[in-house]
Amino acid sequence: MRQLLEGSVLWRFLAAAAVWLDGQWEKSRLSRIFKDRAEPSCGGLFGRLWGWVHRVLCRLFKVLRLDRALEGSIFTRYDLWVCLTAFASPLLPTMAVLGLAALTAVSYAVTYARDPERRFPRSPVTKWLAAFAAVFMTATLLSVDVSASLRGGLLTTAFTLFGLVALDNCRTEEQLDRIMTVMMASGACVAAFGLLQAVFGADSARAWVDSSSFADLSLRVYSTLENPNVLSEYLLLAIPIGAACVFNAESRRRRSVCLVCLGLMCLCLLLTYARGGYLGLAIAAAVFLVLMDRRFIAIAPLMLLAVLAVLPQGMIERLASIGNVKETSTTYRVYIWMATIELLREHWVFGIGTGVEAFRKVYQRYSFNAVAAPHSHSLYLQVLCECGVMGFVSLMGAVIAYFRELGRAFRGADRRMKIRAAALIASGVGFLAQGATDYSFYNYRVILIFWTVMGLGAALANIQRRRRENS
């Protein structure tokens, strides 16, 4: 499988792009700000700033004798707050999730203040993640409509930085397994609610159901995420993690429970009738299975035929409509992409600012056939629109660093670690594949979950690296 991938044109292009980006970054002055060091107080503005903040926290903690006041406090349970936020993020409203994230940040500060020797773990992902958060916040402050962009910009920046918290929290295999199990359980709860909607019915917006092209389609489930496309994006992140829990289960009882959770999530994704979700799931499943055993390449056509044989006719019709430019939602997206490309001809350098209102304000001047849109229906086009080329480069830098780190961790790892790495690779691939046809960052809670997965991938790579160094 490795030889097959490395021999492909796409793999060589991505590898060359990653090497070029890393080289350009290391040559730039900006890299000094975000450089990751083993000793945070040495080198780079970011390292010196973090070292200064850490020293101030430790000094305050000691002077105020907070060690006694907080002894036995729940705020000393940093790992508990991270798991609680990861579990609740798809279930609770956005502002409630922000509150949990804020409490996690307090616990994070307490953890570092109690331990002067604690150091932030190194990872190539961190500099790109921090760069994306910084660029996104800058684009928010320079938006064509700052007041309308500010709330969303602050939420996106805060939820992006949660990925660093997730990375710092997972320093052992046990901590990594714990948060992956929590995310699988949360996904099962979301999926169960979606299945209840399918059984008992729910209000479904007309924009989600094209009855002229799909006469039998009357309901697309959306569960707690308020939109079937957003729900499918979330499930694409959670399903591979559930698959890893199934394969790594240490008992039959645990494996059965994990298998039920995985089945609920897969069935719920099918009931979203999101074609991008279907395509993303197929790609994620293919990546996961081939990474686990390259012999799946030979039986992939038979597996595809078996799946198509058991799918209901309505789902097959949705799949068959992919690429049909006469279908309403496809035509709608094509018009939006054409207008967005025209917009980018003038605003590709710095972008127009973040948020729905900023996009609408500028987009209406380029709209084709008076088609209104809250976003560009593409993650990559939207990041270019909002943040310009720097936002796009920092996002792709984080993605490339994430896959490179997991790829290195995968090689030479034991079976359990390979399963975790394959799941996190598949999770990212499936999500980013759907992002080509939809703005996957439209929902703030999905943003938090995506960057949490990125943090878990970087943490796994660090764990595997330490294991190799020790051996």
N, C-alpha and C positions, 0 to 999 in steps of 0.2 A: 504493500500500500504506500509505503514511504517513497519507493522508487517511482511509482505511478504518479504521485502528487508532484514530486520534485521534477519530474520530466515534463510536466504540463506547462503550457505557455502562461496560463493564469498564475500558477504558483511562482514561476520565475519573475513575472511582472510584480507580484505582491512583495516578493523577497527583495527585488531591486528597489522598489519604492520604499520599503522599510529601512534598508541600508542608507538610501539617499536622505530620507527624513532624519534619521539618527545623526548622520554626518552633518547635515545643515544645522541641526539643533545644537550639537556640540560646538560648532564654530561660532554660533550666535552669542551675543552678549546676554540675551534674554535667558539662556540656559543657566547662567550663574545664579539667577533668582530662584529657580526651581530645582536646583541640583540636590539630589538625595545623597546624603553622607551617612556613614556609620556613626559619626559624631556630629550631632546637629549643630553644635556651636561653631563648627569649623567650615569656612568656605561658603560663599553665596549669601545673598541677602535673605533668602527664604530660610536657610539653615541658621543664620545668626538671629533672625527674628524669632524662630521657633525656640532656639536655645534661651533667648532672653525671656520669652513668655514662660517657659518651663521653670527657669530660676525664680521668677517673680511668684509663680504659683506655689512653688516649694517653700519660699520664704514666708509668704502669707499663711500658708498652712501651718508652718512651725510657730510663727509669732502669735497667731490667734488660737493656737492649740486646738485646731479643728480635728486632730486625730482622736482626741477624747470625745468631742461633741458628735463626731460621725462614726464612732466605734459601733459596729453592728448595724449601721444605717443601710437602708436599701440602696442609697446612692453610691455605696462602695461596690455594689454588684454590677460592674460595667457590662459584663457579658449578658446579664439578665435583661438590661435595658436594650441592648442591641437586638437580642432575640425577640423581645416584645415588640419593638418597632418593626422588625422584619415581618413578624406574624400579622400585626394589625394593619400594616400599610394598605393592603388591598381590601380590607374589610371596613375600615372607618373612614369618615369624611376627611378631606384633605387637611383642614385646620387641626383636627384632632391628631392626625399623623404628625403634623408640624410640632404640636405640643409634645408628643412622645419623643420626637427627634431632639427637641430642645432639652428635655430631661436627660436624654442620652448624652448630649453634649456636656451637661453639668456633671454627670457621672464620669464622663471621659476626663474632664478637667480634674476632678477629685482623684481619679486613678493616677494621673501623672503628678499631681501635687503630693501625693503620699509616697511616691517613689522617685527620688532624685536621680537614680541610676537608669530609669526606664528610657529606652530609646525607640523612636519611631522606626518601624521596619522599612528597609530599602526595597524599592521596586521600580523598574522603568515605567510602570503604569502611573505611578503617583505624580510624576512631573507633568504628564499630559493631562491627567484628570484635573490637577490644580490649574493648569493653563487654560483648560476649557472653562472651568468655573470663573476664572478671572476675566477671560474674554467675554463670556456671556454677561457678566455683571457690567463690564465696560459698555457693551452694546446696549444694555438696558438704560444706562445713564446717558447715552448718546442717541437714544431713540427719537424718532420723529414725533412721538407722543409719550414723553417720559412718565407722566402721571398714570397713563393707562398701562404702561409696561412695567412699572415698578413692582407691583405686587407679584406678578408672575415671574419677573426676573429674580426677585429675592427668594421665592419658593424654589425655583429651578436651581439656583446657586446653592442653597442650603441642602437640597436633596442630592445634588451632585456630590457635595463634600461628604455626605454620609458614606459614600463609597470608601473614603479614607478611614472612616471609623470602623467599617466592616473589615477592612484589611488589617487594621491594628488589632482588632479583637481576636482574629483567627490565627493564633500562633502555634497551635497544636492540631493534630488530626482530630482529636476529640472535639475541640471547639468548632472545627470546620464541619464535622458530621452533625453536630448539634444544630447549627444554624441552617444547614441544608435540610435536615429533618423538619425543623420549624417551618421553613418555606414550603415544603411539600404539604404539611398539614394545613397551612393557610390556603394553599391552592385547592386542596380538597374541599375546604369549607366554602370557598368562592364557587367552585364547580357544583357543589351540592345545591347551593341556592339557585344557580342557573338552571339546574335540572328541575327544581321545583317550579320555576317560571314556565318551563316547557310543559310540565304536567298540568298545572293549574291555570296557566295563562298569565299574561302581563301586558301592560300598555307598551306598544311598539310604535316608534315614530315612523311615519310614512316614508321618510327619506331613506330608511334602512331597508325597506321592502319594495322591490320593483315588481309589482303584480302584473305589469304588462309583459314582462319577459319571463317571469316565473309565477305562473298562476297558482301553484300549490304552496307557495311560500307565504305564510301569514304571520309568522313570529320568528324573530331572531333573538335569542337570549342575550342578556347583557349583565345579569347578576348585579354585583355591587359596584361595577365600574361604569354604569350608565350608558354604555355604547358597545355594541357587539364587536366592532373592530378593535376597540381598546381592550376588551376582554380577551380577544384572541391574542393580542400582543402580549398581554400579561401571561397567559397560559403557555405561550411559546417559551417564556423564560422559566416557568415552573415545571413543565412536563419533563424535560431532560433531567432536572434535579430529582424528580420523583423516580425516574428510571434508574438513576444511580443508587437511590435508596433501596430499590427492589433488588438490584444485583449485589449490593453490599450488605444486605440483611443477614444477620448472624443466626437467625432461627426461622423455622417455618412459620411460626405465628407472626413474627414481625414482617416477614416477606409477604404474607397474605394481606396484612393490613396495608403495607406499602403498595401492593398490587391493586387493591381496591381504590386507594387514593389516586394512583396513576390512571386507572380506568375511568374514574369520575372526571378527571381533568381532560382526558382525550375525548370522551363523549360530549362534554360541555363545549369543547372547542368546535367539534363537528356541528353542534346546534347553533353556533354563532353564524354559520353559513358565510363566514368571511373567507373569500377566495385567497386573499393574501395569507390568511392564517393556515389554510389547507396547504398551500405551497410551502410556507415556512415550516410546517410540521413535517411534510414529506422530506424536505432538505435536512432538517434537524435529525430526523430518524435515520436517514441514510448516512449522515456524517457519524452519528453515534455508533451505529451497527458496524460500519466499515472500520472505524477506529478500533472497535473491540475485536473484530475478526474480518480480515479482508476477503474471506470466502463468501461473505454476504454479497459481494459484487456479482458473483455468478448467479445467485438465486434471486437477485433484486427484481428482475422482470416477473418471475413467478409470484413473488410476494405482492407486487403491484397489482397483478391480475386478481389475486385472491382478495385483496382489499376492495378492488372495484366490484367484485362479484357480490360482496355482502353490503356495500353501501346502498342506502335508499336512492331511488331515482332522482329525487329533488337535489340531493347532494352531488350526484354525478352531473346533473345539468348545470349546477353552479361551477363545478370544475371545468366542464366543457366550454363554458362561456368565457374563460380566461383568454384574453386577446381578441375578443369579439368587439370591434370598435362600434358596432351598431347598438350594443347594449347600453342602457341609460347611464349607469354609474361609470362605465369605461369611457364613454364619450365625455361625460362631465370631467373626469380626471384629465383626459387628453387636452381639453380646452384650458384647464387650470395650469397644466405643465407648460403649454405653449405661452400663456401669458406670463408665467413665472420666469421663463427663460428670457423673455423680452425685458422684464423688470431687472433681471440680473445683468443685462448688458450695461446698465447704468449704475447699478448699486452693488456689484460683486466684490468690491474692495473692502468697504467698511460695513455693508449691510444697511438695513433700514431701522433696526431696533427690534426688540423682542415683543412677543405677544400678539394676540389676535387683532386687537384694535390697530396696532401699528401696521400690520400686514394689510388689513382691509383699507386703511387710509391711502396706501400707496398702490395696492393691487388694482383698485378700481380704475386707475388710469390706463392699465394695460389689458383689462379684461376682454376676452373674446366672446362675442354674442351675449354680452351683458350677464355672463355667468358669475354669480357672487360666490365667494369662498372665504372661510375663516383661516385657511392655511393652504399650503401648496400640495397637500396629499403626497408628500415625499419627505422623508427625514432629511435626506441629503440636500435637496433643494431648499428646504425650509431653514436649515442651519446656515446655508450660504446667504439666504435672504436676510436672516435676522442678525448674524454675526460677521458676515463677510468671509473672506478667504481665511483669516486667522482662526475663526471659529471652526471652519471645516477642517483645516489642517490639524488643529488640536484634537478634534473628535476622532479623525482618522488615525492620528498618531497614537491615541489611547487604544483604539481598536487593534491596530497592528501590533503594538507592544503587548497587549493582552493575549493575542493569539500566538505570538512568538514565545512568550513566557510559558504559556500552557503547552505549546508544542515541545519545548525543551524539557519541561517537567514530565511530559508523557513518555519520552524516550528513556528507557532504563528504569522506569518506576515499577513497583510491584502491582499486582492485579488490582487491589482496592484503590490505589492511587490513580491507576490508569482509568478506572471506571469514573472516578470523580472528575478527572481532567477531561475525559471524553464528553461527559455530561455538560460541563461548563463550556466547552468548545461548541457543542451542539446548541446549547442555549443561546449563545451569542450569535451563531450563524443563522438560526431560525428567526430570531428577532430582527437582525439586520436585513435579512432577506425580505421580510414583510415591510420593513422601512422603506424599501424602494418604491412602494406604491401607496404608502400611507405615512402620515406624520406621527411616528411612534412616540414622540415626546409631548404629544398634545395633553396627556393626562399626567399631572404632577406625581401621582403615586406610582405610576409606571416608571417615571424617571428615577425615583428613589430605588425601585426594585432593580432596574437595569444597572445602575451604578453599584448597587450592592453586589450583584452578580460579578461585575468587573472587579470589585474588591476581593471577592472570594477567589476568583481566578488568580489574582496576584498573590494572595495569601497562600494558596496551594503551591504555586511556583516557589515561594520562599521556603515553605516547609520541605519540599523536595530538595531544594538547593542545600539547606542545612543538613539534611539527611546524607546527601552525597559528600559534603565536606567532612562530616563526622566519620564517614566510613572510609 
